[in-house]
Amino acid sequence: MNQSQVSGIITEVNGQIATLQIEGDNFPSLLEILVAETDPTVRLEVFAQSKNEVSCLVLTNPDRLFRGMRVRGTGSDQQVPVGQAVLGRVIDLFGASKDGGRSLIAKDFASIYSRAPSLNIVKGGFQILDTGIKAIDFLTPIPKGGKVGFIGGAGVGKTILLTELLHNITTTSPKSYAVFAGVGERIREGQELYQRLKETMVLPKTVIVLGEMNENAAVRFRVALAAVAQAEYFRNNLKSDVLIFIDNMFRFVQAGSEVATLLGTIPSEQAYQATLTTEIASLEDRMIPTANGAITSFQNIYVPADEIADAGVSAIMSHLDTSIVLSRAVAAKGLYPPLDMTQSASATLTKAFLGEVHFKALTQFQQLLSNYDRLSHIVAIVGESELSAENRILYQRTKKITNYLTQPFFMTENQTGRKGVYIPRETTVKDITMILSGYLDNISVEKFLYIGSLEDAKLV
């Protein structure tokens, strides 16, 4: 359909919803973008049709609309620039640059509404993606092409952990690309992310797509879709592995709920939109590995009021391979990253994935951790000195491993004054095996805090 075939006049504007009277017999398609004849930057997206009227979501500032404004069709849904031209850039949903740099000149564009690949081209594997973060690599290893969620309330370090992963993996995997989606981000957070990635030389391999919290709900809802379109291009056209970071998936759900409210739909459980699971699945199912390359997704998931059973959070978690729960109680102890070791889980925790040595060390530690939780209640009441000699040793070993799994981050060097470290998974497993063996029982617990490897800290 060409641009001249669809034309109409705005008859009503109600907040972010505009009603159009269509002239002639040609109606726009669902999701088609309509623009004002006098101002092509005014964009409307078709979401419903009746006999001679069309209802649209207003993607741009509704203050620029007025009754009687003439609009025309574009013959296309929302497209974003993709490929090499957007690497190292910050863009919005419409492909406009947000980093103060030159205007984008892109040859390739992609629809934000592409379909998920068919099952016959999905390609799984048993490869673990090393992150260099000890706690993650040991407790919840990440499968290449999998979906990882960082789950926690406000202020527990989800964004820092996400950006640290972006830095570590892209600097050690020169052939992969990264896409960062800021869904409902604070403007300050977007600026800080841009500066961090620029300073750490990660930006040239990264595309940042932002939809800040001051944007309307329809735009925030589609930013994640636009970021996935970027990742799909790198996977399908450049045949490369891709990392996609979404901050925050819960804001994606919230934006969808706001859009549903604007459309007047009847809400479902806990006041979420009835289409919640479909919307999440349509996004998640596109981020999968194929023969061309693997898309590995990392998703921050805000937990409202620290209620992990929230319907929106549960709907997202059902798609994850690895759930990394961040605990406010652990953060309060000054242990970062503040993983909740009992609630975090990964689909990779099998001998086939991990190998004999890692699986054995992890199993031993999980047994110690279960015993530690029981002993900690006794220690809180009567003190550690009242434990038996054997229990005291096991209690101390667990604390040493817990402290060892803390780590200085590259992304927080300016704040903490500690130089960031990258520790290979094999080194982490070897060090923890040594602690479990009792070889380091004579070294104090405090010496294991915020170190790299045992060898770097001169403890062996």
Buried (B, 14 or more C-beta within 10 A) or exposed (E): BEBEBBBBEBEEBEEBBBBBEBEEEBBBBEBBBBBBEEEEEBBBBBBEBEEEBBBBBBBBEBEEBEEEBEBBBBBBBBBBBBBEBBBBBBBBBBBEBBBEEEEEEBEBBBBBBBEBBEEEEBEEEEBBBBBBBBBBBBBBBBBBBBBBBBBBBEEBBBBBBBBBBBBBBBBBBEEBBBBBBBBBBEEEBBBBBBEBBBEBEBBEBBBBBBBBBEBBBBBBBBBBBBBBBBBBBBBBBBEBBBBBBBBBBBBBBBBBBBBBEBBEEEEBEBEBBEBBBEBBBBBBBBBBBBEBBBBBBBBBBBBBEEEBEBBBBEBBBEBBBBBBBBBBEBBEEEBBBBBBBEEBBBBBBEEEBBEEEBBBBBEBBBEBBEBBEEBBEBBEEEEBEEBEEEBBEBBBBBBBBBBBBBBBBBBBBEEEEEEBBBBBBEBBBBBBBBBBEEEBEEBEBEBBBBBBBBEEBEBE
